[in-house]
Amino acid sequence: MIKILDFLIDNQEFDYCLTDIAQGADIAWSTLHEYWPRFVQLGIVLQTRRIGRAELYKLDIKNALVKRVLELDMFISKQLAREERVLEVPA
């Protein structure tokens, strides 16, 4: 689930079909289908459109749970960036 969520966070501006999400998250298509219903049930993703038989989804940034996850992701990124600056050797 973390790999799926990480892919969706990194690409939140775009919508993707399930095949592209599985490839982008570097997981098997069957693994995605095992966890995907939970993402839909929790409202983490929303269907944006349909192209032929393919349904496209993106991260629902209005969802309260997603907002909290994005806040945590930003907090962790800032902390890691601070640590990197501390570890840099001045020239």
PDB file of N, CA, C and O in Angstrom, chain B, residues numbered from 101:
ATOM      1  N   MET B 101       0.823  -1.189   0.000  1.00  0.00           N
ATOM      2  CA  MET B 101       0.000   0.000   0.000  1.00  0.00           C
ATOM      3  C   MET B 101       0.871   1.259   0.000  1.00  0.00           C
ATOM      4  O   MET B 101       0.508   2.276  -0.592  1.00  0.00           O
ATOM      5  N   ILE B 102       2.016   1.178   0.666  1.00  0.00           N
ATOM      6  CA  ILE B 102       2.914   2.334   0.741  1.00  0.00           C
ATOM      7  C   ILE B 102       3.451   2.682  -0.644  1.00  0.00           C
ATOM      8  O   ILE B 102       3.544   3.859  -0.991  1.00  0.00           O
ATOM      9  N   LYS B 103       3.802   1.685  -1.430  1.00  0.00           N
ATOM     10  CA  LYS B 103       4.330   1.951  -2.775  1.00  0.00           C
ATOM     11  C   LYS B 103       3.270   2.622  -3.651  1.00  0.00           C
ATOM     12  O   LYS B 103       3.580   3.519  -4.436  1.00  0.00           O
ATOM     13  N   ILE B 104       2.040   2.189  -3.513  1.00  0.00           N
ATOM     14  CA  ILE B 104       0.950   2.788  -4.279  1.00  0.00           C
ATOM     15  C   ILE B 104       0.752   4.238  -3.840  1.00  0.00           C
ATOM     16  O   ILE B 104       0.677   5.144  -4.669  1.00  0.00           O
ATOM     17  N   LEU B 105       0.668   4.441  -2.536  1.00  0.00           N
ATOM     18  CA  LEU B 105       0.470   5.780  -2.001  1.00  0.00           C
ATOM     19  C   LEU B 105       1.623   6.709  -2.367  1.00  0.00           C
ATOM     20  O   LEU B 105       1.406   7.874  -2.701  1.00  0.00           O
ATOM     21  N   ASP B 106       2.832   6.200  -2.304  1.00  0.00           N
ATOM     22  CA  ASP B 106       4.004   7.004  -2.661  1.00  0.00           C
ATOM     23  C   ASP B 106       3.935   7.443  -4.121  1.00  0.00           C
ATOM     24  O   ASP B 106       4.212   8.600  -4.438  1.00  0.00           O
ATOM     25  N   PHE B 107       3.568   6.529  -5.002  1.00  0.00           N
ATOM     26  CA  PHE B 107       3.427   6.883  -6.419  1.00  0.00           C
ATOM     27  C   PHE B 107       2.357   7.960  -6.604  1.00  0.00           C
ATOM     28  O   PHE B 107       2.568   8.927  -7.334  1.00  0.00           O
ATOM     29  N   LEU B 108       1.215   7.792  -5.946  1.00  0.00           N
ATOM     30  CA  LEU B 108       0.128   8.755  -6.091  1.00  0.00           C
ATOM     31  C   LEU B 108       0.505  10.127  -5.538  1.00  0.00           C
ATOM     32  O   LEU B 108       0.126  11.149  -6.110  1.00  0.00           O
ATOM     33  N   ILE B 109       1.246  10.159  -4.437  1.00  0.00           N
ATOM     34  CA  ILE B 109       1.687  11.434  -3.867  1.00  0.00           C
ATOM     35  C   ILE B 109       2.660  12.123  -4.812  1.00  0.00           C
ATOM     36  O   ILE B 109       2.540  13.319  -5.076  1.00  0.00           O
ATOM     37  N   ASP B 110       3.616  11.369  -5.316  1.00  0.00           N
ATOM     38  CA  ASP B 110       4.617  11.949  -6.218  1.00  0.00           C
ATOM     39  C   ASP B 110       4.013  12.437  -7.537  1.00  0.00           C
ATOM     40  O   ASP B 110       4.591  13.293  -8.207  1.00  0.00           O
ATOM     41  N   ASN B 111       2.866  11.898  -7.904  1.00  0.00           N
ATOM     42  CA  ASN B 111       2.249  12.226  -9.195  1.00  0.00           C
ATOM     43  C   ASN B 111       0.822  12.723  -9.017  1.00  0.00           C
ATOM     44  O   ASN B 111      -0.048  12.424  -9.834  1.00  0.00           O
ATOM     45  N   GLN B 112       0.583  13.472  -7.965  1.00  0.00           N
ATOM     46  CA  GLN B 112      -0.782  13.866  -7.616  1.00  0.00           C
ATOM     47  C   GLN B 112      -1.446  14.800  -8.622  1.00  0.00           C
ATOM     48  O   GLN B 112      -2.668  14.948  -8.603  1.00  0.00           O
ATOM     49  N   GLU B 113      -0.679  15.427  -9.492  1.00  0.00           N
ATOM     50  CA  GLU B 113      -1.271  16.338 -10.477  1.00  0.00           C
ATOM     51  C   GLU B 113      -1.935  15.610 -11.634  1.00  0.00           C
ATOM     52  O   GLU B 113      -2.723  16.201 -12.372  1.00  0.00           O
ATOM     53  N   PHE B 114      -1.626  14.338 -11.794  1.00  0.00           N
ATOM     54  CA  PHE B 114      -2.070  13.601 -12.977  1.00  0.00           C
ATOM     55  C   PHE B 114      -3.005  12.461 -12.605  1.00  0.00           C
ATOM     56  O   PHE B 114      -3.034  12.009 -11.460  1.00  0.00           O
ATOM     57  N   ASP B 115      -3.766  12.005 -13.588  1.00  0.00           N
ATOM     58  CA  ASP B 115      -4.594  10.826 -13.388  1.00  0.00           C
ATOM     59  C   ASP B 115      -4.017   9.667 -14.196  1.00  0.00           C
ATOM     60  O   ASP B 115      -3.392   9.867 -15.237  1.00  0.00           O
ATOM     61  N   TYR B 116      -4.236   8.460 -13.698  1.00  0.00           N
ATOM     62  CA  TYR B 116      -3.628   7.269 -14.281  1.00  0.00           C
ATOM     63  C   TYR B 116      -4.615   6.109 -14.295  1.00  0.00           C
ATOM     64  O   TYR B 116      -5.508   6.017 -13.453  1.00  0.00           O
ATOM     65  N   CYS B 117      -4.430   5.233 -15.269  1.00  0.00           N
ATOM     66  CA  CYS B 117      -5.174   3.984 -15.264  1.00  0.00           C
ATOM     67  C   CYS B 117      -4.471   3.025 -14.289  1.00  0.00           C
ATOM     68  O   CYS B 117      -3.329   3.262 -13.895  1.00  0.00           O
ATOM     69  N   LEU B 118      -5.147   1.968 -13.913  1.00  0.00           N
ATOM     70  CA  LEU B 118      -4.592   1.043 -12.929  1.00  0.00           C
ATOM     71  C   LEU B 118      -3.298   0.385 -13.407  1.00  0.00           C
ATOM     72  O   LEU B 118      -2.397   0.139 -12.605  1.00  0.00           O
ATOM     73  N   THR B 119      -3.200   0.105 -14.680  1.00  0.00           N
ATOM     74  CA  THR B 119      -1.977  -0.496 -15.216  1.00  0.00           C
ATOM     75  C   THR B 119      -0.791   0.443 -15.011  1.00  0.00           C
ATOM     76  O   THR B 119       0.285   0.014 -14.594  1.00  0.00           O
ATOM     77  N   ASP B 120      -0.992   1.720 -15.304  1.00  0.00           N
ATOM     78  CA  ASP B 120       0.088   2.704 -15.129  1.00  0.00           C
ATOM     79  C   ASP B 120       0.440   2.896 -13.651  1.00  0.00           C
ATOM     80  O   ASP B 120       1.605   3.102 -13.312  1.00  0.00           O
ATOM     81  N   ILE B 121      -0.560   2.828 -12.781  1.00  0.00           N
ATOM     82  CA  ILE B 121      -0.289   2.952 -11.345  1.00  0.00           C
ATOM     83  C   ILE B 121       0.549   1.763 -10.874  1.00  0.00           C
ATOM     84  O   ILE B 121       1.507   1.939 -10.122  1.00  0.00           O
ATOM     85  N   ALA B 122       0.198   0.573 -11.305  1.00  0.00           N
ATOM     86  CA  ALA B 122       0.972  -0.615 -10.923  1.00  0.00           C
ATOM     87  C   ALA B 122       2.405  -0.508 -11.424  1.00  0.00           C
ATOM     88  O   ALA B 122       3.343  -0.802 -10.682  1.00  0.00           O
ATOM     89  N   GLN B 123       2.585  -0.095 -12.664  1.00  0.00           N
ATOM     90  CA  GLN B 123       3.936   0.060 -13.208  1.00  0.00           C
ATOM     91  C   GLN B 123       4.702   1.157 -12.488  1.00  0.00           C
ATOM     92  O   GLN B 123       5.871   0.976 -12.147  1.00  0.00           O
ATOM     93  N   GLY B 124       4.059   2.290 -12.253  1.00  0.00           N
ATOM     94  CA  GLY B 124       4.714   3.409 -11.582  1.00  0.00           C
ATOM     95  C   GLY B 124       5.079   3.100 -10.145  1.00  0.00           C
ATOM     96  O   GLY B 124       6.093   3.581  -9.639  1.00  0.00           O
ATOM     97  N   ALA B 125       4.259   2.302  -9.489  1.00  0.00           N
ATOM     98  CA  ALA B 125       4.511   1.915  -8.102  1.00  0.00           C
ATOM     99  C   ALA B 125       5.455   0.722  -8.018  1.00  0.00           C
ATOM    100  O   ALA B 125       5.872   0.329  -6.928  1.00  0.00           O
ATOM    101  N   ASP B 126       5.787   0.151  -9.163  1.00  0.00           N
ATOM    102  CA  ASP B 126       6.676  -1.007  -9.246  1.00  0.00           C
ATOM    103  C   ASP B 126       6.140  -2.202  -8.453  1.00  0.00           C
ATOM    104  O   ASP B 126       6.843  -2.841  -7.671  1.00  0.00           O
ATOM    105  N   ILE B 127       4.847  -2.467  -8.703  1.00  0.00           N
ATOM    106  CA  ILE B 127       4.207  -3.632  -8.085  1.00  0.00           C
ATOM    107  C   ILE B 127       3.469  -4.407  -9.170  1.00  0.00           C
ATOM    108  O   ILE B 127       3.208  -3.891 -10.257  1.00  0.00           O
ATOM    109  N   ALA B 128       3.144  -5.634  -8.857  1.00  0.00           N
ATOM    110  CA  ALA B 128       2.398  -6.472  -9.801  1.00  0.00           C
ATOM    111  C   ALA B 128       0.962  -5.965  -9.921  1.00  0.00           C
ATOM    112  O   ALA B 128       0.392  -5.429  -8.971  1.00  0.00           O
ATOM    113  N   TRP B 129       0.398  -6.146 -11.103  1.00  0.00           N
ATOM    114  CA  TRP B 129      -0.976  -5.737 -11.353  1.00  0.00           C
ATOM    115  C   TRP B 129      -1.913  -6.428 -10.372  1.00  0.00           C
ATOM    116  O   TRP B 129      -2.855  -5.812  -9.872  1.00  0.00           O
ATOM    117  N   SER B 130      -1.662  -7.706 -10.094  1.00  0.00           N
ATOM    118  CA  SER B 130      -2.516  -8.454  -9.157  1.00  0.00           C
ATOM    119  C   SER B 130      -2.416  -7.896  -7.739  1.00  0.00           C
ATOM    120  O   SER B 130      -3.399  -7.903  -6.998  1.00  0.00           O
ATOM    121  N   THR B 131      -1.252  -7.420  -7.367  1.00  0.00           N
ATOM    122  CA  THR B 131      -1.077  -6.815  -6.042  1.00  0.00           C
ATOM    123  C   THR B 131      -1.877  -5.527  -5.948  1.00  0.00           C
ATOM    124  O   THR B 131      -2.528  -5.271  -4.935  1.00  0.00           O
ATOM    125  N   LEU B 132      -1.833  -4.713  -7.001  1.00  0.00           N
ATOM    126  CA  LEU B 132      -2.616  -3.481  -7.014  1.00  0.00           C
ATOM    127  C   LEU B 132      -4.091  -3.802  -6.838  1.00  0.00           C
ATOM    128  O   LEU B 132      -4.775  -3.143  -6.056  1.00  0.00           O
ATOM    129  N   HIS B 133      -4.586  -4.792  -7.546  1.00  0.00           N
ATOM    130  CA  HIS B 133      -6.001  -5.141  -7.466  1.00  0.00           C
ATOM    131  C   HIS B 133      -6.385  -5.709  -6.107  1.00  0.00           C
ATOM    132  O   HIS B 133      -7.554  -5.668  -5.725  1.00  0.00           O
ATOM    133  N   GLU B 134      -5.435  -6.224  -5.395  1.00  0.00           N
ATOM    134  CA  GLU B 134      -5.705  -6.709  -4.034  1.00  0.00           C
ATOM    135  C   GLU B 134      -5.976  -5.537  -3.088  1.00  0.00           C
ATOM    136  O   GLU B 134      -6.847  -5.623  -2.223  1.00  0.00           O
ATOM    137  N   TYR B 135      -5.228  -4.440  -3.255  1.00  0.00           N
ATOM    138  CA  TYR B 135      -5.331  -3.301  -2.345  1.00  0.00           C
ATOM    139  C   TYR B 135      -6.203  -2.158  -2.855  1.00  0.00           C
ATOM    140  O   TYR B 135      -6.676  -1.351  -2.056  1.00  0.00           O
ATOM    141  N   TRP B 136      -6.423  -2.071  -4.153  1.00  0.00           N
ATOM    142  CA  TRP B 136      -7.124  -0.932  -4.739  1.00  0.00           C
ATOM    143  C   TRP B 136      -8.513  -0.680  -4.160  1.00  0.00           C
ATOM    144  O   TRP B 136      -8.859   0.477  -3.919  1.00  0.00           O
ATOM    145  N   PRO B 137      -9.327  -1.717  -3.927  1.00  0.00           N
ATOM    146  CA  PRO B 137     -10.665  -1.448  -3.373  1.00  0.00           C
ATOM    147  C   PRO B 137     -10.616  -0.672  -2.049  1.00  0.00           C
ATOM    148  O   PRO B 137     -11.515   0.119  -1.765  1.00  0.00           O
ATOM    149  N   ARG B 138      -9.600  -0.887  -1.260  1.00  0.00           N
ATOM    150  CA  ARG B 138      -9.460  -0.158   0.012  1.00  0.00           C
ATOM    151  C   ARG B 138      -9.164   1.328  -0.247  1.00  0.00           C
ATOM    152  O   ARG B 138      -9.675   2.190   0.468  1.00  0.00           O
ATOM    153  N   PHE B 139      -8.363   1.624  -1.239  1.00  0.00           N
ATOM    154  CA  PHE B 139      -8.083   3.022  -1.599  1.00  0.00           C
ATOM    155  C   PHE B 139      -9.373   3.731  -2.016  1.00  0.00           C
ATOM    156  O   PHE B 139      -9.616   4.875  -1.631  1.00  0.00           O
ATOM    157  N   VAL B 140     -10.187   3.045  -2.799  1.00  0.00           N
ATOM    158  CA  VAL B 140     -11.454   3.608  -3.247  1.00  0.00           C
ATOM    159  C   VAL B 140     -12.408   3.758  -2.059  1.00  0.00           C
ATOM    160  O   VAL B 140     -13.047   4.799  -1.906  1.00  0.00           O
ATOM    161  N   GLN B 141     -12.506   2.727  -1.222  1.00  0.00           N
ATOM    162  CA  GLN B 141     -13.404   2.732  -0.069  1.00  0.00           C
ATOM    163  C   GLN B 141     -13.078   3.875   0.895  1.00  0.00           C
ATOM    164  O   GLN B 141     -13.984   4.514   1.431  1.00  0.00           O
ATOM    165  N   LEU B 142     -11.781   4.133   1.117  1.00  0.00           N
ATOM    166  CA  LEU B 142     -11.361   5.190   2.035  1.00  0.00           C
ATOM    167  C   LEU B 142     -11.409   6.581   1.394  1.00  0.00           C
ATOM    168  O   LEU B 142     -11.201   7.587   2.072  1.00  0.00           O
ATOM    169  N   GLY B 143     -11.681   6.631   0.098  1.00  0.00           N
ATOM    170  CA  GLY B 143     -11.755   7.912  -0.597  1.00  0.00           C
ATOM    171  C   GLY B 143     -10.388   8.522  -0.862  1.00  0.00           C
ATOM    172  O   GLY B 143     -10.278   9.725  -1.102  1.00  0.00           O
ATOM    173  N   ILE B 144      -9.352   7.703  -0.821  1.00  0.00           N
ATOM    174  CA  ILE B 144      -7.988   8.178  -1.071  1.00  0.00           C
ATOM    175  C   ILE B 144      -7.826   8.581  -2.522  1.00  0.00           C
ATOM    176  O   ILE B 144      -7.079   9.506  -2.840  1.00  0.00           O
ATOM    177  N   VAL B 145      -8.530   7.881  -3.401  1.00  0.00           N
ATOM    178  CA  VAL B 145      -8.477   8.176  -4.833  1.00  0.00           C
ATOM    179  C   VAL B 145      -9.880   8.479  -5.327  1.00  0.00           C
ATOM    180  O   VAL B 145     -10.878   8.094  -4.718  1.00  0.00           O
ATOM    181  N   LEU B 146      -9.922   9.181  -6.448  1.00  0.00           N
ATOM    182  CA  LEU B 146     -11.203   9.385  -7.100  1.00  0.00           C
ATOM    183  C   LEU B 146     -11.045   9.139  -8.582  1.00  0.00           C
ATOM    184  O   LEU B 146     -10.003   9.410  -9.178  1.00  0.00           O
ATOM    185  N   GLN B 147     -12.108   8.618  -9.155  1.00  0.00           N
ATOM    186  CA  GLN B 147     -12.093   8.372 -10.594  1.00  0.00           C
ATOM    187  C   GLN B 147     -12.308   9.709 -11.292  1.00  0.00           C
ATOM    188  O   GLN B 147     -13.266  10.425 -11.000  1.00  0.00           O
ATOM    189  N   THR B 148     -11.411  10.039 -12.213  1.00  0.00           N
ATOM    190  CA  THR B 148     -11.481  11.325 -12.886  1.00  0.00           C
ATOM    191  C   THR B 148     -12.165  11.245 -14.240  1.00  0.00           C
ATOM    192  O   THR B 148     -12.898  12.156 -14.623  1.00  0.00           O
ATOM    193  N   ARG B 149     -11.933  10.170 -14.958  1.00  0.00           N
ATOM    194  CA  ARG B 149     -12.517  10.030 -16.294  1.00  0.00           C
ATOM    195  C   ARG B 149     -12.353   8.596 -16.771  1.00  0.00           C
ATOM    196  O   ARG B 149     -11.752   7.754 -16.104  1.00  0.00           O
ATOM    197  N   ARG B 150     -12.902   8.356 -17.934  1.00  0.00           N
ATOM    198  CA  ARG B 150     -12.817   7.031 -18.556  1.00  0.00           C
ATOM    199  C   ARG B 150     -12.366   7.231 -19.988  1.00  0.00           C
ATOM    200  O   ARG B 150     -12.898   8.076 -20.709  1.00  0.00           O
ATOM    201  N   ILE B 151     -11.372   6.439 -20.396  1.00  0.00           N
ATOM    202  CA  ILE B 151     -10.904   6.455 -21.777  1.00  0.00           C
ATOM    203  C   ILE B 151     -11.066   5.028 -22.295  1.00  0.00           C
ATOM    204  O   ILE B 151     -10.320   4.128 -21.910  1.00  0.00           O
ATOM    205  N   GLY B 152     -12.038   4.836 -23.163  1.00  0.00           N
ATOM    206  CA  GLY B 152     -12.353   3.483 -23.612  1.00  0.00           C
ATOM    207  C   GLY B 152     -12.815   2.655 -22.422  1.00  0.00           C
ATOM    208  O   GLY B 152     -13.761   3.025 -21.727  1.00  0.00           O
ATOM    209  N   ARG B 153     -12.147   1.543 -22.196  1.00  0.00           N
ATOM    210  CA  ARG B 153     -12.488   0.699 -21.046  1.00  0.00           C
ATOM    211  C   ARG B 153     -11.694   1.067 -19.801  1.00  0.00           C
ATOM    212  O   ARG B 153     -11.988   0.571 -18.713  1.00  0.00           O
ATOM    213  N   ALA B 154     -10.699   1.922 -19.943  1.00  0.00           N
ATOM    214  CA  ALA B 154      -9.820   2.266 -18.821  1.00  0.00           C
ATOM    215  C   ALA B 154     -10.403   3.390 -17.971  1.00  0.00           C
ATOM    216  O   ALA B 154     -10.782   4.442 -18.484  1.00  0.00           O
ATOM    217  N   GLU B 155     -10.466   3.149 -16.671  1.00  0.00           N
ATOM    218  CA  GLU B 155     -10.866   4.175 -15.715  1.00  0.00           C
ATOM    219  C   GLU B 155      -9.590   4.833 -15.201  1.00  0.00           C
ATOM    220  O   GLU B 155      -8.629   4.143 -14.860  1.00  0.00           O
ATOM    221  N   LEU B 156      -9.578   6.160 -15.144  1.00  0.00           N
ATOM    222  CA  LEU B 156      -8.407   6.889 -14.652  1.00  0.00           C
ATOM    223  C   LEU B 156      -8.699   7.451 -13.272  1.00  0.00           C
ATOM    224  O   LEU B 156      -9.800   7.920 -12.984  1.00  0.00           O
ATOM    225  N   TYR B 157      -7.670   7.388 -12.424  1.00  0.00           N
ATOM    226  CA  TYR B 157      -7.794   7.808 -11.034  1.00  0.00           C
ATOM    227  C   TYR B 157      -6.666   8.750 -10.671  1.00  0.00           C
ATOM    228  O   TYR B 157      -5.612   8.764 -11.305  1.00  0.00           O
ATOM    229  N   LYS B 158      -6.914   9.540  -9.629  1.00  0.00           N
ATOM    230  CA  LYS B 158      -5.872  10.375  -9.058  1.00  0.00           C
ATOM    231  C   LYS B 158      -6.113  10.490  -7.563  1.00  0.00           C
ATOM    232  O   LYS B 158      -7.189  10.157  -7.066  1.00  0.00           O
ATOM    233  N   LEU B 159      -5.112  10.960  -6.862  1.00  0.00           N
ATOM    234  CA  LEU B 159      -5.193  11.171  -5.436  1.00  0.00           C
ATOM    235  C   LEU B 159      -6.241  12.241  -5.145  1.00  0.00           C
ATOM    236  O   LEU B 159      -6.252  13.290  -5.789  1.00  0.00           O
ATOM    237  N   ASP B 160      -7.121  11.981  -4.179  1.00  0.00           N
ATOM    238  CA  ASP B 160      -8.148  12.961  -3.813  1.00  0.00           C
ATOM    239  C   ASP B 160      -7.590  13.871  -2.724  1.00  0.00           C
ATOM    240  O   ASP B 160      -7.677  13.555  -1.538  1.00  0.00           O
ATOM    241  N   ILE B 161      -7.020  14.998  -3.132  1.00  0.00           N
ATOM    242  CA  ILE B 161      -6.345  15.884  -2.184  1.00  0.00           C
ATOM    243  C   ILE B 161      -7.333  16.635  -1.283  1.00  0.00           C
ATOM    244  O   ILE B 161      -6.907  17.352  -0.377  1.00  0.00           O
ATOM    245  N   LYS B 162      -8.631  16.486  -1.510  1.00  0.00           N
ATOM    246  CA  LYS B 162      -9.640  17.089  -0.640  1.00  0.00           C
ATOM    247  C   LYS B 162     -10.034  16.155   0.505  1.00  0.00           C
ATOM    248  O   LYS B 162     -10.682  16.583   1.460  1.00  0.00           O
ATOM    249  N   ASN B 163      -9.649  14.894   0.413  1.00  0.00           N
ATOM    250  CA  ASN B 163      -9.954  13.907   1.438  1.00  0.00           C
ATOM    251  C   ASN B 163      -9.143  14.211   2.698  1.00  0.00           C
ATOM    252  O   ASN B 163      -7.943  14.470   2.609  1.00  0.00           O
ATOM    253  N   ALA B 164      -9.780  14.182   3.868  1.00  0.00           N
ATOM    254  CA  ALA B 164      -9.120  14.519   5.136  1.00  0.00           C
ATOM    255  C   ALA B 164      -7.925  13.611   5.411  1.00  0.00           C
ATOM    256  O   ALA B 164      -6.883  14.085   5.862  1.00  0.00           O
ATOM    257  N   LEU B 165      -8.062  12.324   5.149  1.00  0.00           N
ATOM    258  CA  LEU B 165      -6.960  11.386   5.371  1.00  0.00           C
ATOM    259  C   LEU B 165      -5.785  11.712   4.458  1.00  0.00           C
ATOM    260  O   LEU B 165      -4.634  11.697   4.896  1.00  0.00           O
ATOM    261  N   VAL B 166      -6.066  12.003   3.202  1.00  0.00           N
ATOM    262  CA  VAL B 166      -5.017  12.346   2.241  1.00  0.00           C
ATOM    263  C   VAL B 166      -4.324  13.642   2.664  1.00  0.00           C
ATOM    264  O   VAL B 166      -3.102  13.752   2.571  1.00  0.00           O
ATOM    265  N   LYS B 167      -5.100  14.617   3.126  1.00  0.00           N
ATOM    266  CA  LYS B 167      -4.497  15.871   3.598  1.00  0.00           C
ATOM    267  C   LYS B 167      -3.482  15.608   4.704  1.00  0.00           C
ATOM    268  O   LYS B 167      -2.396  16.186   4.705  1.00  0.00           O
ATOM    269  N   ARG B 168      -3.834  14.740   5.637  1.00  0.00           N
ATOM    270  CA  ARG B 168      -2.925  14.424   6.747  1.00  0.00           C
ATOM    271  C   ARG B 168      -1.683  13.689   6.256  1.00  0.00           C
ATOM    272  O   ARG B 168      -0.575  13.953   6.723  1.00  0.00           O
ATOM    273  N   VAL B 169      -1.863  12.781   5.328  1.00  0.00           N
ATOM    274  CA  VAL B 169      -0.721  12.049   4.764  1.00  0.00           C
ATOM    275  C   VAL B 169       0.212  13.011   4.032  1.00  0.00           C
ATOM    276  O   VAL B 169       1.433  12.900   4.148  1.00  0.00           O
ATOM    277  N   LEU B 170      -0.357  13.955   3.278  1.00  0.00           N
ATOM    278  CA  LEU B 170       0.462  14.942   2.571  1.00  0.00           C
ATOM    279  C   LEU B 170       1.210  15.837   3.549  1.00  0.00           C
ATOM    280  O   LEU B 170       2.364  16.191   3.306  1.00  0.00           O
ATOM    281  N   GLU B 171       0.564  16.207   4.653  1.00  0.00           N
ATOM    282  CA  GLU B 171       1.243  16.991   5.687  1.00  0.00           C
ATOM    283  C   GLU B 171       2.420  16.218   6.271  1.00  0.00           C
ATOM    284  O   GLU B 171       3.505  16.771   6.454  1.00  0.00           O
ATOM    285  N   LEU B 172       2.200  14.933   6.565  1.00  0.00           N
ATOM    286  CA  LEU B 172       3.267  14.096   7.100  1.00  0.00           C
ATOM    287  C   LEU B 172       4.397  13.944   6.095  1.00  0.00           C
ATOM    288  O   LEU B 172       5.569  14.003   6.467  1.00  0.00           O
ATOM    289  N   ASP B 173       4.061  13.750   4.834  1.00  0.00           N
ATOM    290  CA  ASP B 173       5.067  13.629   3.783  1.00  0.00           C
ATOM    291  C   ASP B 173       5.914  14.900   3.701  1.00  0.00           C
ATOM    292  O   ASP B 173       7.136  14.825   3.573  1.00  0.00           O
ATOM    293  N   MET B 174       5.273  16.055   3.775  1.00  0.00           N
ATOM    294  CA  MET B 174       5.991  17.325   3.723  1.00  0.00           C
ATOM    295  C   MET B 174       6.872  17.507   4.958  1.00  0.00           C
ATOM    296  O   MET B 174       8.010  17.962   4.845  1.00  0.00           O
ATOM    297  N   PHE B 175       6.360  17.157   6.124  1.00  0.00           N
ATOM    298  CA  PHE B 175       7.133  17.260   7.363  1.00  0.00           C
ATOM    299  C   PHE B 175       8.394  16.396   7.290  1.00  0.00           C
ATOM    300  O   PHE B 175       9.486  16.855   7.625  1.00  0.00           O
ATOM    301  N   ILE B 176       8.239  15.162   6.855  1.00  0.00           N
ATOM    302  CA  ILE B 176       9.379  14.251   6.741  1.00  0.00           C
ATOM    303  C   ILE B 176      10.383  14.786   5.732  1.00  0.00           C
ATOM    304  O   ILE B 176      11.589  14.751   5.978  1.00  0.00           O
ATOM    305  N   SER B 177       9.898  15.282   4.601  1.00  0.00           N
ATOM    306  CA  SER B 177      10.798  15.825   3.576  1.00  0.00           C
ATOM    307  C   SER B 177      11.590  17.011   4.114  1.00  0.00           C
ATOM    308  O   SER B 177      12.790  17.121   3.859  1.00  0.00           O
ATOM    309  N   LYS B 178      10.932  17.897   4.853  1.00  0.00           N
ATOM    310  CA  LYS B 178      11.620  19.051   5.424  1.00  0.00           C
ATOM    311  C   LYS B 178      12.665  18.619   6.449  1.00  0.00           C
ATOM    312  O   LYS B 178      13.765  19.169   6.489  1.00  0.00           O
ATOM    313  N   GLN B 179      12.321  17.638   7.272  1.00  0.00           N
ATOM    314  CA  GLN B 179      13.268  17.140   8.275  1.00  0.00           C
ATOM    315  C   GLN B 179      14.506  16.550   7.595  1.00  0.00           C
ATOM    316  O   GLN B 179      15.634  16.823   8.006  1.00  0.00           O
ATOM    317  N   LEU B 180      14.294  15.760   6.579  1.00  0.00           N
ATOM    318  CA  LEU B 180      15.412  15.145   5.867  1.00  0.00           C
ATOM    319  C   LEU B 180      16.268  16.199   5.177  1.00  0.00           C
ATOM    320  O   LEU B 180      17.493  16.084   5.136  1.00  0.00           O
ATOM    321  N   ALA B 181      15.623  17.221   4.637  1.00  0.00           N
ATOM    322  CA  ALA B 181      16.363  18.307   3.980  1.00  0.00           C
ATOM    323  C   ALA B 181      17.226  19.045   5.009  1.00  0.00           C
ATOM    324  O   ALA B 181      18.372  19.389   4.721  1.00  0.00           O
ATOM    325  N   ARG B 182      16.686  19.288   6.200  1.00  0.00           N
ATOM    326  CA  ARG B 182      17.458  19.946   7.262  1.00  0.00           C
ATOM    327  C   ARG B 182      18.670  19.098   7.646  1.00  0.00           C
ATOM    328  O   ARG B 182      19.779  19.609   7.799  1.00  0.00           O
ATOM    329  N   GLU B 183      18.439  17.814   7.796  1.00  0.00           N
ATOM    330  CA  GLU B 183      19.543  16.913   8.165  1.00  0.00           C
ATOM    331  C   GLU B 183      20.619  16.903   7.096  1.00  0.00           C
ATOM    332  O   GLU B 183      21.808  16.861   7.411  1.00  0.00           O
ATOM    333  N   GLU B 184      20.214  16.940   5.835  1.00  0.00           N
ATOM    334  CA  GLU B 184      21.182  16.972   4.734  1.00  0.00           C
ATOM    335  C   GLU B 184      22.041  18.226   4.816  1.00  0.00           C
ATOM    336  O   GLU B 184      23.255  18.164   4.620  1.00  0.00           O
ATOM    337  N   ARG B 185      21.409  19.373   5.109  1.00  0.00           N
ATOM    338  CA  ARG B 185      22.162  20.621   5.214  1.00  0.00           C
ATOM    339  C   ARG B 185      23.154  20.574   6.372  1.00  0.00           C
ATOM    340  O   ARG B 185      24.258  21.106   6.263  1.00  0.00           O
ATOM    341  N   VAL B 186      22.775  19.949   7.463  1.00  0.00           N
ATOM    342  CA  VAL B 186      23.657  19.847   8.624  1.00  0.00           C
ATOM    343  C   VAL B 186      24.859  18.965   8.300  1.00  0.00           C
ATOM    344  O   VAL B 186      25.970  19.224   8.763  1.00  0.00           O
ATOM    345  N   LEU B 187      24.632  17.930   7.508  1.00  0.00           N
ATOM    346  CA  LEU B 187      25.681  16.983   7.185  1.00  0.00           C
ATOM    347  C   LEU B 187      26.624  17.474   6.081  1.00  0.00           C
ATOM    348  O   LEU B 187      27.713  16.930   5.899  1.00  0.00           O
ATOM    349  N   GLU B 188      26.194  18.512   5.343  1.00  0.00           N
ATOM    350  CA  GLU B 188      27.042  19.030   4.257  1.00  0.00           C
ATOM    351  C   GLU B 188      28.316  19.635   4.841  1.00  0.00           C
ATOM    352  O   GLU B 188      28.278  20.318   5.864  1.00  0.00           O
ATOM    353  N   VAL B 189      29.420  19.384   4.194  1.00  0.00           N
ATOM    354  CA  VAL B 189      30.698  19.908   4.627  1.00  0.00           C
ATOM    355  C   VAL B 189      30.922  21.253   3.933  1.00  0.00           C
ATOM    356  O   VAL B 189      30.879  21.318   2.704  1.00  0.00           O
ATOM    357  N   PRO B 190      31.159  22.327   4.692  1.00  0.00           N
ATOM    358  CA  PRO B 190      31.403  23.626   4.057  1.00  0.00           C
ATOM    359  C   PRO B 190      32.678  23.586   3.215  1.00  0.00           C
ATOM    360  O   PRO B 190      33.650  22.920   3.570  1.00  0.00           O
ATOM    361  N   ALA B 191      32.658  24.300   2.109  1.00  0.00           N
ATOM    362  CA  ALA B 191      33.808  24.324   1.200  1.00  0.00           C
ATOM    363  C   ALA B 191      34.862  25.289   1.678  1.00  0.00           C
ATOM    364  O   ALA B 191      35.900  25.438   1.034  1.00  0.00           O
TER     365      ALA B 191
END
